[in-house]
Amino acid sequence: MIRFSLYRSLVTDSCDAVIFLGGTGLSPRDVTVEAISPLLDKTLDGFGEIFRRLSYDAIGSPAMMTRAVAGVVDTKVVFCLPGSPDASTVGMDLILKELPHAVFIARST
């Protein structure tokens, strides 16, 4: 289902970025990272690093348990965030600051 959602977004011309919420933790049901990571043409390692730092500032050491990732598939920027409301807010604040620039770079040929 996760990959289907991504594939559907990839063929939509009006879509420049895809944001997945949830499935980035450690439980057996958290499979977003496993589903999306193999499809990434490029990874944005800095996103996960900065996200975890901001989360650490907000909640402390539990931030290390997130596996938030981002990257590019074809010319679309893809983000995988935790599903908790607080973590999603932290992630969206981070994403929205750089999203126009990331989309511009990803679409550059």
ROGU-964728 format. One record per atom (N, C-alpha, C): residue number from 1; atom name; y, x, z. Coordinates in nm, 2 decimals, padded with zeros to 4 digits. Layout:
<nodes>
<node><i>NUM</i><at>CA</at><north>Y</north><east>X</east><up>Z</up></node>
...
</nodes>
This chain:
<nodes>
<node><i>1</i><at>N</at><north>-00.12</north><east>00.08</east><up>00.00</up></node>
<node><i>1</i><at>CA</at><north>00.00</north><east>00.00</east><up>00.00</up></node>
<node><i>1</i><at>C</at><north>00.13</north><east>00.09</east><up>00.00</up></node>
<node><i>2</i><at>N</at><north>00.12</north><east>00.20</east><up>00.08</up></node>
<node><i>2</i><at>CA</at><north>00.24</north><east>00.28</east><up>00.08</up></node>
<node><i>2</i><at>C</at><north>00.27</north><east>00.35</east><up>-00.05</up></node>
<node><i>3</i><at>N</at><north>00.17</north><east>00.40</east><up>-00.11</up></node>
<node><i>3</i><at>CA</at><north>00.18</north><east>00.46</east><up>-00.24</up></node>
<node><i>3</i><at>C</at><north>00.23</north><east>00.36</east><up>-00.35</up></node>
<node><i>4</i><at>N</at><north>00.17</north><east>00.24</east><up>-00.34</up></node>
<node><i>4</i><at>CA</at><north>00.21</north><east>00.14</east><up>-00.44</up></node>
<node><i>4</i><at>C</at><north>00.36</north><east>00.11</east><up>-00.43</up></node>
<node><i>5</i><at>N</at><north>00.41</north><east>00.10</east><up>-00.30</up></node>
<node><i>5</i><at>CA</at><north>00.55</north><east>00.08</east><up>-00.28</up></node>
<node><i>5</i><at>C</at><north>00.64</north><east>00.19</east><up>-00.34</up></node>
<node><i>6</i><at>N</at><north>00.59</north><east>00.31</east><up>-00.33</up></node>
<node><i>6</i><at>CA</at><north>00.66</north><east>00.43</east><up>-00.39</up></node>
<node><i>6</i><at>C</at><north>00.65</north><east>00.42</east><up>-00.54</up></node>
<node><i>7</i><at>N</at><north>00.54</north><east>00.40</east><up>-00.59</up></node>
<node><i>7</i><at>CA</at><north>00.52</north><east>00.39</east><up>-00.74</up></node>
<node><i>7</i><at>C</at><north>00.61</north><east>00.29</east><up>-00.80</up></node>
<node><i>8</i><at>N</at><north>00.62</north><east>00.17</east><up>-00.73</up></node>
<node><i>8</i><at>CA</at><north>00.70</north><east>00.06</east><up>-00.78</up></node>
<node><i>8</i><at>C</at><north>00.85</north><east>00.10</east><up>-00.78</up></node>
<node><i>9</i><at>N</at><north>00.89</north><east>00.18</east><up>-00.68</up></node>
<node><i>9</i><at>CA</at><north>01.03</north><east>00.22</east><up>-00.67</up></node>
<node><i>9</i><at>C</at><north>01.06</north><east>00.33</east><up>-00.78</up></node>
<node><i>10</i><at>N</at><north>00.96</north><east>00.41</east><up>-00.81</up></node>
<node><i>10</i><at>CA</at><north>00.98</north><east>00.52</east><up>-00.91</up></node>
<node><i>10</i><at>C</at><north>01.00</north><east>00.47</east><up>-01.05</up></node>
<node><i>11</i><at>N</at><north>00.95</north><east>00.35</east><up>-01.08</up></node>
<node><i>11</i><at>CA</at><north>00.97</north><east>00.30</east><up>-01.21</up></node>
<node><i>11</i><at>C</at><north>01.09</north><east>00.20</east><up>-01.22</up></node>
<node><i>12</i><at>N</at><north>01.16</north><east>00.19</east><up>-01.11</up></node>
<node><i>12</i><at>CA</at><north>01.28</north><east>00.10</east><up>-01.11</up></node>
<node><i>12</i><at>C</at><north>01.40</north><east>00.19</east><up>-01.14</up></node>
<node><i>13</i><at>N</at><north>01.47</north><east>00.16</east><up>-01.25</up></node>
<node><i>13</i><at>CA</at><north>01.59</north><east>00.25</east><up>-01.29</up></node>
<node><i>13</i><at>C</at><north>01.70</north><east>00.24</east><up>-01.18</up></node>
<node><i>14</i><at>N</at><north>01.71</north><east>00.12</east><up>-01.12</up></node>
<node><i>14</i><at>CA</at><north>01.82</north><east>00.11</east><up>-01.02</up></node>
<node><i>14</i><at>C</at><north>01.80</north><east>00.17</east><up>-00.89</up></node>
<node><i>15</i><at>N</at><north>01.68</north><east>00.23</east><up>-00.87</up></node>
<node><i>15</i><at>CA</at><north>01.65</north><east>00.29</east><up>-00.74</up></node>
<node><i>15</i><at>C</at><north>01.67</north><east>00.44</east><up>-00.75</up></node>
<node><i>16</i><at>N</at><north>01.75</north><east>00.49</east><up>-00.66</up></node>
<node><i>16</i><at>CA</at><north>01.77</north><east>00.64</east><up>-00.65</up></node>
<node><i>16</i><at>C</at><north>01.71</north><east>00.70</east><up>-00.53</up></node>
<node><i>17</i><at>N</at><north>01.67</north><east>00.62</east><up>-00.43</up></node>
<node><i>17</i><at>CA</at><north>01.61</north><east>00.68</east><up>-00.31</up></node>
<node><i>17</i><at>C</at><north>01.52</north><east>00.57</east><up>-00.25</up></node>
<node><i>18</i><at>N</at><north>01.42</north><east>00.62</east><up>-00.18</up></node>
<node><i>18</i><at>CA</at><north>01.32</north><east>00.53</east><up>-00.11</up></node>
<node><i>18</i><at>C</at><north>01.31</north><east>00.58</east><up>00.03</up></node>
<node><i>19</i><at>N</at><north>01.32</north><east>00.49</east><up>00.13</up></node>
<node><i>19</i><at>CA</at><north>01.31</north><east>00.52</east><up>00.27</up></node>
<node><i>19</i><at>C</at><north>01.20</north><east>00.44</east><up>00.33</up></node>
<node><i>20</i><at>N</at><north>01.10</north><east>00.51</east><up>00.38</up></node>
<node><i>20</i><at>CA</at><north>00.99</north><east>00.44</east><up>00.45</up></node>
<node><i>20</i><at>C</at><north>01.02</north><east>00.45</east><up>00.60</up></node>
<node><i>21</i><at>N</at><north>00.99</north><east>00.34</east><up>00.67</up></node>
<node><i>21</i><at>CA</at><north>01.01</north><east>00.34</east><up>00.82</up></node>
<node><i>21</i><at>C</at><north>00.87</north><east>00.31</east><up>00.88</up></node>
<node><i>22</i><at>N</at><north>00.83</north><east>00.40</east><up>00.97</up></node>
<node><i>22</i><at>CA</at><north>00.71</north><east>00.39</east><up>01.04</up></node>
<node><i>22</i><at>C</at><north>00.60</north><east>00.47</east><up>00.98</up></node>
<node><i>23</i><at>N</at><north>00.50</north><east>00.50</east><up>01.07</up></node>
<node><i>23</i><at>CA</at><north>00.38</north><east>00.57</east><up>01.02</up></node>
<node><i>23</i><at>C</at><north>00.39</north><east>00.72</east><up>01.03</up></node>
<node><i>24</i><at>N</at><north>00.49</north><east>00.77</east><up>01.10</up></node>
<node><i>24</i><at>CA</at><north>00.51</north><east>00.92</east><up>01.11</up></node>
<node><i>24</i><at>C</at><north>00.47</north><east>00.98</east><up>01.24</up></node>
<node><i>25</i><at>N</at><north>00.40</north><east>00.90</east><up>01.32</up></node>
<node><i>25</i><at>CA</at><north>00.36</north><east>00.95</east><up>01.46</up></node>
<node><i>25</i><at>C</at><north>00.23</north><east>01.01</east><up>01.45</up></node>
<node><i>26</i><at>N</at><north>00.16</north><east>01.01</east><up>01.57</up></node>
<node><i>26</i><at>CA</at><north>00.03</north><east>01.08</east><up>01.58</up></node>
<node><i>26</i><at>C</at><north>-00.09</north><east>00.99</east><up>01.59</up></node>
<node><i>27</i><at>N</at><north>-00.07</north><east>00.86</east><up>01.60</up></node>
<node><i>27</i><at>CA</at><north>-00.18</north><east>00.77</east><up>01.61</up></node>
<node><i>27</i><at>C</at><north>-00.26</north><east>00.76</east><up>01.48</up></node>
<node><i>28</i><at>N</at><north>-00.39</north><east>00.72</east><up>01.49</up></node>
<node><i>28</i><at>CA</at><north>-00.47</north><east>00.71</east><up>01.37</up></node>
<node><i>28</i><at>C</at><north>-00.41</north><east>00.62</east><up>01.26</up></node>
<node><i>29</i><at>N</at><north>-00.33</north><east>00.52</east><up>01.30</up></node>
<node><i>29</i><at>CA</at><north>-00.28</north><east>00.43</east><up>01.20</up></node>
<node><i>29</i><at>C</at><north>-00.15</north><east>00.49</east><up>01.14</up></node>
<node><i>30</i><at>N</at><north>-00.10</north><east>00.60</east><up>01.18</up></node>
<node><i>30</i><at>CA</at><north>00.02</north><east>00.66</east><up>01.13</up></node>
<node><i>30</i><at>C</at><north>-00.02</north><east>00.75</east><up>01.01</up></node>
<node><i>31</i><at>N</at><north>-00.01</north><east>00.69</east><up>00.89</up></node>
<node><i>31</i><at>CA</at><north>-00.06</north><east>00.76</east><up>00.77</up></node>
<node><i>31</i><at>C</at><north>00.05</north><east>00.77</east><up>00.66</up></node>
<node><i>32</i><at>N</at><north>00.17</north><east>00.74</east><up>00.69</up></node>
<node><i>32</i><at>CA</at><north>00.28</north><east>00.75</east><up>00.59</up></node>
<node><i>32</i><at>C</at><north>00.29</north><east>00.89</east><up>00.54</up></node>
<node><i>33</i><at>N</at><north>00.29</north><east>00.99</east><up>00.62</up></node>
<node><i>33</i><at>CA</at><north>00.31</north><east>01.13</east><up>00.58</up></node>
<node><i>33</i><at>C</at><north>00.19</north><east>01.17</east><up>00.49</up></node>
<node><i>34</i><at>N</at><north>00.07</north><east>01.13</east><up>00.53</up></node>
<node><i>34</i><at>CA</at><north>-00.04</north><east>01.17</east><up>00.45</up></node>
<node><i>34</i><at>C</at><north>-00.04</north><east>01.10</east><up>00.31</up></node>
<node><i>35</i><at>N</at><north>00.01</north><east>00.98</east><up>00.30</up></node>
<node><i>35</i><at>CA</at><north>00.02</north><east>00.91</east><up>00.18</up></node>
<node><i>35</i><at>C</at><north>00.13</north><east>00.96</east><up>00.09</up></node>
<node><i>36</i><at>N</at><north>00.24</north><east>01.00</east><up>00.14</up></node>
<node><i>36</i><at>CA</at><north>00.36</north><east>01.04</east><up>00.06</up></node>
<node><i>36</i><at>C</at><north>00.37</north><east>01.19</east><up>00.03</up></node>
<node><i>37</i><at>N</at><north>00.34</north><east>01.27</east><up>00.13</up></node>
<node><i>37</i><at>CA</at><north>00.35</north><east>01.42</east><up>00.11</up></node>
<node><i>37</i><at>C</at><north>00.29</north><east>01.47</east><up>-00.01</up></node>
<node><i>38</i><at>N</at><north>00.17</north><east>01.44</east><up>-00.04</up></node>
<node><i>38</i><at>CA</at><north>00.10</north><east>01.50</east><up>-00.16</up></node>
<node><i>38</i><at>C</at><north>00.18</north><east>01.46</east><up>-00.29</up></node>
<node><i>39</i><at>N</at><north>00.26</north><east>01.36</east><up>-00.29</up></node>
<node><i>39</i><at>CA</at><north>00.33</north><east>01.31</east><up>-00.41</up></node>
<node><i>39</i><at>C</at><north>00.46</north><east>01.38</east><up>-00.43</up></node>
<node><i>40</i><at>N</at><north>00.51</north><east>01.45</east><up>-00.33</up></node>
<node><i>40</i><at>CA</at><north>00.64</north><east>01.51</east><up>-00.34</up></node>
<node><i>40</i><at>C</at><north>00.64</north><east>01.63</east><up>-00.43</up></node>
<node><i>41</i><at>N</at><north>00.73</north><east>01.63</east><up>-00.52</up></node>
<node><i>41</i><at>CA</at><north>00.75</north><east>01.75</east><up>-00.61</up></node>
<node><i>41</i><at>C</at><north>00.82</north><east>01.86</east><up>-00.54</up></node>
<node><i>42</i><at>N</at><north>00.91</north><east>01.83</east><up>-00.45</up></node>
<node><i>42</i><at>CA</at><north>00.99</north><east>01.92</east><up>-00.37</up></node>
<node><i>42</i><at>C</at><north>01.00</north><east>01.86</east><up>-00.23</up></node>
<node><i>43</i><at>N</at><north>01.00</north><east>01.94</east><up>-00.13</up></node>
<node><i>43</i><at>CA</at><north>01.02</north><east>01.89</east><up>00.01</up></node>
<node><i>43</i><at>C</at><north>01.15</north><east>01.94</east><up>00.06</up></node>
<node><i>44</i><at>N</at><north>01.21</north><east>01.85</east><up>00.14</up></node>
<node><i>44</i><at>CA</at><north>01.34</north><east>01.89</east><up>00.21</up></node>
<node><i>44</i><at>C</at><north>01.31</north><east>01.92</east><up>00.35</up></node>
<node><i>45</i><at>N</at><north>01.26</north><east>02.04</east><up>00.38</up></node>
<node><i>45</i><at>CA</at><north>01.21</north><east>02.08</east><up>00.51</up></node>
<node><i>45</i><at>C</at><north>01.33</north><east>02.06</east><up>00.61</up></node>
<node><i>46</i><at>N</at><north>01.45</north><east>02.09</east><up>00.57</up></node>
<node><i>46</i><at>CA</at><north>01.56</north><east>02.08</east><up>00.66</up></node>
<node><i>46</i><at>C</at><north>01.58</north><east>01.94</east><up>00.72</up></node>
<node><i>47</i><at>N</at><north>01.54</north><east>01.84</east><up>00.64</up></node>
<node><i>47</i><at>CA</at><north>01.56</north><east>01.71</east><up>00.69</up></node>
<node><i>47</i><at>C</at><north>01.48</north><east>01.68</east><up>00.82</up></node>
<node><i>48</i><at>N</at><north>01.35</north><east>01.72</east><up>00.81</up></node>
<node><i>48</i><at>CA</at><north>01.27</north><east>01.70</east><up>00.93</up></node>
<node><i>48</i><at>C</at><north>01.31</north><east>01.78</east><up>01.05</up></node>
<node><i>49</i><at>N</at><north>01.35</north><east>01.91</east><up>01.02</up></node>
<node><i>49</i><at>CA</at><north>01.40</north><east>02.00</east><up>01.12</up></node>
<node><i>49</i><at>C</at><north>01.53</north><east>01.94</east><up>01.19</up></node>
<node><i>50</i><at>N</at><north>01.62</north><east>01.90</east><up>01.11</up></node>
<node><i>50</i><at>CA</at><north>01.75</north><east>01.84</east><up>01.17</up></node>
<node><i>50</i><at>C</at><north>01.72</north><east>01.71</east><up>01.24</up></node>
<node><i>51</i><at>N</at><north>01.64</north><east>01.63</east><up>01.18</up></node>
<node><i>51</i><at>CA</at><north>01.60</north><east>01.50</east><up>01.24</up></node>
<node><i>51</i><at>C</at><north>01.54</north><east>01.52</east><up>01.38</up></node>
<node><i>52</i><at>N</at><north>01.45</north><east>01.61</east><up>01.39</up></node>
<node><i>52</i><at>CA</at><north>01.38</north><east>01.64</east><up>01.52</up></node>
<node><i>52</i><at>C</at><north>01.48</north><east>01.70</east><up>01.62</up></node>
<node><i>53</i><at>N</at><north>01.58</north><east>01.78</east><up>01.57</up></node>
<node><i>53</i><at>CA</at><north>01.68</north><east>01.83</east><up>01.66</up></node>
<node><i>53</i><at>C</at><north>01.77</north><east>01.72</east><up>01.72</up></node>
<node><i>54</i><at>N</at><north>01.81</north><east>01.63</east><up>01.63</up></node>
<node><i>54</i><at>CA</at><north>01.90</north><east>01.52</east><up>01.67</up></node>
<node><i>54</i><at>C</at><north>01.82</north><east>01.43</east><up>01.77</up></node>
<node><i>55</i><at>N</at><north>01.69</north><east>01.41</east><up>01.74</up></node>
<node><i>55</i><at>CA</at><north>01.61</north><east>01.32</east><up>01.82</up></node>
<node><i>55</i><at>C</at><north>01.59</north><east>01.39</east><up>01.96</up></node>
<node><i>56</i><at>N</at><north>01.57</north><east>01.52</east><up>01.96</up></node>
<node><i>56</i><at>CA</at><north>01.56</north><east>01.60</east><up>02.08</up></node>
<node><i>56</i><at>C</at><north>01.68</north><east>01.58</east><up>02.17</up></node>
<node><i>57</i><at>N</at><north>01.80</north><east>01.59</east><up>02.10</up></node>
<node><i>57</i><at>CA</at><north>01.92</north><east>01.57</east><up>02.18</up></node>
<node><i>57</i><at>C</at><north>01.93</north><east>01.43</east><up>02.24</up></node>
<node><i>58</i><at>N</at><north>01.87</north><east>01.33</east><up>02.17</up></node>
<node><i>58</i><at>CA</at><north>01.88</north><east>01.19</east><up>02.22</up></node>
<node><i>58</i><at>C</at><north>01.77</north><east>01.16</east><up>02.32</up></node>
<node><i>59</i><at>N</at><north>01.64</north><east>01.21</east><up>02.30</up></node>
<node><i>59</i><at>CA</at><north>01.53</north><east>01.16</east><up>02.38</up></node>
<node><i>59</i><at>C</at><north>01.45</north><east>01.28</east><up>02.45</up></node>
<node><i>60</i><at>N</at><north>01.48</north><east>01.40</east><up>02.41</up></node>
<node><i>60</i><at>CA</at><north>01.41</north><east>01.51</east><up>02.47</up></node>
<node><i>60</i><at>C</at><north>01.28</north><east>01.55</east><up>02.40</up></node>
<node><i>61</i><at>N</at><north>01.19</north><east>01.60</east><up>02.47</up></node>
<node><i>61</i><at>CA</at><north>01.07</north><east>01.66</east><up>02.41</up></node>
<node><i>61</i><at>C</at><north>00.98</north><east>01.57</east><up>02.33</up></node>
<node><i>62</i><at>N</at><north>00.98</north><east>01.44</east><up>02.36</up></node>
<node><i>62</i><at>CA</at><north>00.90</north><east>01.35</east><up>02.27</up></node>
<node><i>62</i><at>C</at><north>00.93</north><east>01.36</east><up>02.12</up></node>
<node><i>63</i><at>N</at><north>01.05</north><east>01.41</east><up>02.09</up></node>
<node><i>63</i><at>CA</at><north>01.09</north><east>01.42</east><up>01.95</up></node>
<node><i>63</i><at>C</at><north>01.00</north><east>01.51</east><up>01.87</up></node>
<node><i>64</i><at>N</at><north>00.93</north><east>01.60</east><up>01.94</up></node>
<node><i>64</i><at>CA</at><north>00.83</north><east>01.69</east><up>01.86</up></node>
<node><i>64</i><at>C</at><north>00.72</north><east>01.62</east><up>01.81</up></node>
<node><i>65</i><at>N</at><north>00.69</north><east>01.49</east><up>01.85</up></node>
<node><i>65</i><at>CA</at><north>00.58</north><east>01.42</east><up>01.80</up></node>
<node><i>65</i><at>C</at><north>00.61</north><east>01.34</east><up>01.67</up></node>
<node><i>66</i><at>N</at><north>00.73</north><east>01.35</east><up>01.62</up></node>
<node><i>66</i><at>CA</at><north>00.75</north><east>01.28</east><up>01.49</up></node>
<node><i>66</i><at>C</at><north>00.72</north><east>01.38</east><up>01.38</up></node>
<node><i>67</i><at>N</at><north>00.67</north><east>01.32</east><up>01.27</up></node>
<node><i>67</i><at>CA</at><north>00.65</north><east>01.40</east><up>01.15</up></node>
<node><i>67</i><at>C</at><north>00.74</north><east>01.36</east><up>01.04</up></node>
<node><i>68</i><at>N</at><north>00.86</north><east>01.32</east><up>01.07</up></node>
<node><i>68</i><at>CA</at><north>00.95</north><east>01.27</east><up>00.96</up></node>
<node><i>68</i><at>C</at><north>00.96</north><east>01.38</east><up>00.85</up></node>
<node><i>69</i><at>N</at><north>00.95</north><east>01.33</east><up>00.73</up></node>
<node><i>69</i><at>CA</at><north>00.96</north><east>01.42</east><up>00.62</up></node>
<node><i>69</i><at>C</at><north>01.05</north><east>01.36</east><up>00.51</up></node>
<node><i>70</i><at>N</at><north>01.09</north><east>01.45</east><up>00.41</up></node>
<node><i>70</i><at>CA</at><north>01.17</north><east>01.40</east><up>00.30</up></node>
<node><i>70</i><at>C</at><north>01.14</north><east>01.49</east><up>00.18</up></node>
<node><i>71</i><at>N</at><north>01.17</north><east>01.44</east><up>00.07</up></node>
<node><i>71</i><at>CA</at><north>01.15</north><east>01.52</east><up>-00.05</up></node>
<node><i>71</i><at>C</at><north>01.19</north><east>01.45</east><up>-00.18</up></node>
<node><i>72</i><at>N</at><north>01.15</north><east>01.50</east><up>-00.29</up></node>
<node><i>72</i><at>CA</at><north>01.19</north><east>01.44</east><up>-00.42</up></node>
<node><i>72</i><at>C</at><north>01.06</north><east>01.42</east><up>-00.50</up></node>
<node><i>73</i><at>N</at><north>01.05</north><east>01.30</east><up>-00.55</up></node>
<node><i>73</i><at>CA</at><north>00.94</north><east>01.26</east><up>-00.65</up></node>
<node><i>73</i><at>C</at><north>01.01</north><east>01.22</east><up>-00.78</up></node>
<node><i>74</i><at>N</at><north>00.98</north><east>01.30</east><up>-00.88</up></node>
<node><i>74</i><at>CA</at><north>01.04</north><east>01.28</east><up>-01.01</up></node>
<node><i>74</i><at>C</at><north>01.19</north><east>01.31</east><up>-00.99</up></node>
<node><i>75</i><at>N</at><north>01.28</north><east>01.21</east><up>-01.00</up></node>
<node><i>75</i><at>CA</at><north>01.42</north><east>01.23</east><up>-00.97</up></node>
<node><i>75</i><at>C</at><north>01.47</north><east>01.14</east><up>-00.86</up></node>
<node><i>76</i><at>N</at><north>01.38</north><east>01.09</east><up>-00.77</up></node>
<node><i>76</i><at>CA</at><north>01.41</north><east>01.00</east><up>-00.66</up></node>
<node><i>76</i><at>C</at><north>01.39</north><east>01.07</east><up>-00.53</up></node>
<node><i>77</i><at>N</at><north>01.48</north><east>01.05</east><up>-00.44</up></node>
<node><i>77</i><at>CA</at><north>01.48</north><east>01.11</east><up>-00.31</up></node>
<node><i>77</i><at>C</at><north>01.40</north><east>01.02</east><up>-00.22</up></node>
<node><i>78</i><at>N</at><north>01.30</north><east>01.07</east><up>-00.14</up></node>
<node><i>78</i><at>CA</at><north>01.22</north><east>01.00</east><up>-00.06</up></node>
<node><i>78</i><at>C</at><north>01.23</north><east>01.05</east><up>00.08</up></node>
<node><i>79</i><at>N</at><north>01.24</north><east>00.95</east><up>00.18</up></node>
<node><i>79</i><at>CA</at><north>01.25</north><east>00.98</east><up>00.32</up></node>
<node><i>79</i><at>C</at><north>01.14</north><east>00.90</east><up>00.39</up></node>
<node><i>80</i><at>N</at><north>01.08</north><east>00.96</east><up>00.49</up></node>
<node><i>80</i><at>CA</at><north>00.98</north><east>00.90</east><up>00.58</up></node>
<node><i>80</i><at>C</at><north>01.03</north><east>00.91</east><up>00.72</up></node>
<node><i>81</i><at>N</at><north>01.07</north><east>00.80</east><up>00.78</up></node>
<node><i>81</i><at>CA</at><north>01.13</north><east>00.80</east><up>00.92</up></node>
<node><i>81</i><at>C</at><north>01.03</north><east>00.73</east><up>01.02</up></node>
<node><i>82</i><at>N</at><north>01.05</north><east>00.76</east><up>01.14</up></node>
<node><i>82</i><at>CA</at><north>00.98</north><east>00.68</east><up>01.24</up></node>
<node><i>82</i><at>C</at><north>01.03</north><east>00.53</east><up>01.24</up></node>
<node><i>83</i><at>N</at><north>00.94</north><east>00.44</east><up>01.29</up></node>
<node><i>83</i><at>CA</at><north>00.98</north><east>00.30</east><up>01.29</up></node>
<node><i>83</i><at>C</at><north>01.06</north><east>00.25</east><up>01.41</up></node>
<node><i>84</i><at>N</at><north>01.07</north><east>00.33</east><up>01.51</up></node>
<node><i>84</i><at>CA</at><north>01.14</north><east>00.28</east><up>01.63</up></node>
<node><i>84</i><at>C</at><north>01.29</north><east>00.26</east><up>01.59</up></node>
<node><i>85</i><at>N</at><north>01.35</north><east>00.16</east><up>01.65</up></node>
<node><i>85</i><at>CA</at><north>01.49</north><east>00.13</east><up>01.61</up></node>
<node><i>85</i><at>C</at><north>01.58</north><east>00.25</east><up>01.64</up></node>
<node><i>86</i><at>N</at><north>01.57</north><east>00.32</east><up>01.75</up></node>
<node><i>86</i><at>CA</at><north>01.66</north><east>00.43</east><up>01.79</up></node>
<node><i>86</i><at>C</at><north>01.64</north><east>00.55</east><up>01.69</up></node>
<node><i>87</i><at>N</at><north>01.51</north><east>00.58</east><up>01.66</up></node>
<node><i>87</i><at>CA</at><north>01.48</north><east>00.69</east><up>01.57</up></node>
<node><i>87</i><at>C</at><north>01.53</north><east>00.65</east><up>01.43</up></node>
<node><i>88</i><at>N</at><north>01.51</north><east>00.53</east><up>01.39</up></node>
<node><i>88</i><at>CA</at><north>01.56</north><east>00.49</east><up>01.25</up></node>
<node><i>88</i><at>C</at><north>01.71</north><east>00.50</east><up>01.24</up></node>
<node><i>89</i><at>N</at><north>01.78</north><east>00.47</east><up>01.35</up></node>
<node><i>89</i><at>CA</at><north>01.93</north><east>00.48</east><up>01.35</up></node>
<node><i>89</i><at>C</at><north>01.97</north><east>00.63</east><up>01.33</up></node>
<node><i>90</i><at>N</at><north>01.90</north><east>00.71</east><up>01.41</up></node>
<node><i>90</i><at>CA</at><north>01.93</north><east>00.86</east><up>01.40</up></node>
<node><i>90</i><at>C</at><north>01.91</north><east>00.90</east><up>01.26</up></node>
<node><i>91</i><at>N</at><north>01.79</north><east>00.87</east><up>01.20</up></node>
<node><i>91</i><at>CA</at><north>01.76</north><east>00.91</east><up>01.07</up></node>
<node><i>91</i><at>C</at><north>01.85</north><east>00.85</east><up>00.96</up></node>
<node><i>92</i><at>N</at><north>01.89</north><east>00.73</east><up>00.97</up></node>
<node><i>92</i><at>CA</at><north>01.98</north><east>00.67</east><up>00.87</up></node>
<node><i>92</i><at>C</at><north>02.11</north><east>00.73</east><up>00.88</up></node>
<node><i>93</i><at>N</at><north>02.16</north><east>00.76</east><up>01.00</up></node>
<node><i>93</i><at>CA</at><north>02.29</north><east>00.83</east><up>01.01</up></node>
<node><i>93</i><at>C</at><north>02.29</north><east>00.97</east><up>00.94</up></node>
<node><i>94</i><at>N</at><north>02.18</north><east>01.04</east><up>00.96</up></node>
<node><i>94</i><at>CA</at><north>02.16</north><east>01.17</east><up>00.89</up></node>
<node><i>94</i><at>C</at><north>02.15</north><east>01.15</east><up>00.74</up></node>
<node><i>95</i><at>N</at><north>02.07</north><east>01.06</east><up>00.70</up></node>
<node><i>95</i><at>CA</at><north>02.05</north><east>01.04</east><up>00.55</up></node>
<node><i>95</i><at>C</at><north>02.17</north><east>01.00</east><up>00.48</up></node>
<node><i>96</i><at>N</at><north>02.25</north><east>00.90</east><up>00.54</up></node>
<node><i>96</i><at>CA</at><north>02.36</north><east>00.85</east><up>00.47</up></node>
<node><i>96</i><at>C</at><north>02.47</north><east>00.95</east><up>00.45</up></node>
<node><i>97</i><at>N</at><north>02.48</north><east>01.05</east><up>00.54</up></node>
<node><i>97</i><at>CA</at><north>02.58</north><east>01.15</east><up>00.52</up></node>
<node><i>97</i><at>C</at><north>02.56</north><east>01.24</east><up>00.40</up></node>
<node><i>98</i><at>N</at><north>02.44</north><east>01.25</east><up>00.35</up></node>
<node><i>98</i><at>CA</at><north>02.41</north><east>01.34</east><up>00.24</up></node>
<node><i>98</i><at>C</at><north>02.34</north><east>01.27</east><up>00.12</up></node>
<node><i>99</i><at>N</at><north>02.32</north><east>01.14</east><up>00.13</up></node>
<node><i>99</i><at>CA</at><north>02.24</north><east>01.07</east><up>00.03</up></node>
<node><i>99</i><at>C</at><north>02.31</north><east>01.08</east><up>-00.11</up></node>
<node><i>100</i><at>N</at><north>02.44</north><east>01.06</east><up>-00.12</up></node>
<node><i>100</i><at>CA</at><north>02.49</north><east>01.07</east><up>-00.26</up></node>
<node><i>100</i><at>C</at><north>02.48</north><east>01.21</east><up>-00.32</up></node>
<node><i>101</i><at>N</at><north>02.49</north><east>01.31</east><up>-00.24</up></node>
<node><i>101</i><at>CA</at><north>02.48</north><east>01.45</east><up>-00.29</up></node>
<node><i>101</i><at>C</at><north>02.33</north><east>01.48</east><up>-00.32</up></node>
<node><i>102</i><at>N</at><north>02.24</north><east>01.43</east><up>-00.24</up></node>
<node><i>102</i><at>CA</at><north>02.10</north><east>01.45</east><up>-00.26</up></node>
<node><i>102</i><at>C</at><north>02.05</north><east>01.38</east><up>-00.39</up></node>
<node><i>103</i><at>N</at><north>02.10</north><east>01.26</east><up>-00.41</up></node>
<node><i>103</i><at>CA</at><north>02.07</north><east>01.19</east><up>-00.53</up></node>
<node><i>103</i><at>C</at><north>02.12</north><east>01.26</east><up>-00.66</up></node>
<node><i>104</i><at>N</at><north>02.25</north><east>01.30</east><up>-00.65</up></node>
<node><i>104</i><at>CA</at><north>02.31</north><east>01.37</east><up>-00.76</up></node>
<node><i>104</i><at>C</at><north>02.23</north><east>01.50</east><up>-00.80</up></node>
<node><i>105</i><at>N</at><north>02.19</north><east>01.58</east><up>-00.70</up></node>
<node><i>105</i><at>CA</at><north>02.11</north><east>01.70</east><up>-00.72</up></node>
<node><i>105</i><at>C</at><north>01.98</north><east>01.66</east><up>-00.78</up></node>
<node><i>106</i><at>N</at><north>01.91</north><east>01.57</east><up>-00.72</up></node>
<node><i>106</i><at>CA</at><north>01.77</north><east>01.53</east><up>-00.77</up></node>
<node><i>106</i><at>C</at><north>01.78</north><east>01.48</east><up>-00.91</up></node>
<node><i>107</i><at>N</at><north>01.89</north><east>01.42</east><up>-00.95</up></node>
<node><i>107</i><at>CA</at><north>01.89</north><east>01.36</east><up>-01.09</up></node>
<node><i>107</i><at>C</at><north>01.95</north><east>01.46</east><up>-01.19</up></node>
<node><i>108</i><at>N</at><north>02.00</north><east>01.58</east><up>-01.14</up></node>
<node><i>108</i><at>CA</at><north>02.05</north><east>01.68</east><up>-01.23</up></node>
<node><i>108</i><at>C</at><north>01.93</north><east>01.74</east><up>-01.31</up></node>
<node><i>109</i><at>N</at><north>01.96</north><east>01.76</east><up>-01.44</up></node>
<node><i>109</i><at>CA</at><north>01.85</north><east>01.83</east><up>-01.52</up></node>
<node><i>109</i><at>C</at><north>01.90</north><east>01.95</east><up>-01.58</up></node>
</nodes>
